[in-house]
């Protein structure tokens, strides 16, 4: 059960962060929903391939694709473009400038959606600064809390590990 919770949390955070990189304008919201669904399915299959062996691995890949696609679509339809921009900007800023344990918050006054991100550990991996973090996103009063890790890329942006 713990593996499933970790798996779903992993897909949820990657789905949100992957979704931001799609072109997001009011005219392309349906396109970003499709992108989120496909990205979630791909990431779900990838994570599923890391679980089990033999026939169990095939089942895990299939379940990962379905769960990832569902969660990616959920995120794509729940967070509008402005929510995503607030989330992305706050995440990038928190990972770059906040001390371990110091939270950053965002809120979209138009939708009421909000979130919080807190870096929890800083370290170096392959000569890149990396940070573990916890974040909570509130959509329609429901909280989704996940843990993740991101590393700074050559262009200065932070990208979740997967």
Buried (B, 14 or more C-beta within 10 A) or exposed (E): EEEEEEBBBBBBBBBBBBBBBBEBEEEBEEBBBBBBBBBBBBBBBBBBBEBBEEEEBEEBBEBBBBBBBBBBBBBBBBBBBBBBBBBBEBBBBBBBEBEEEEBBEBBBEEBEBBBBBBBBEEEEEEEEBBBBBBBBBBBEEEEBEBBBBBBBEEEEBBBBEB
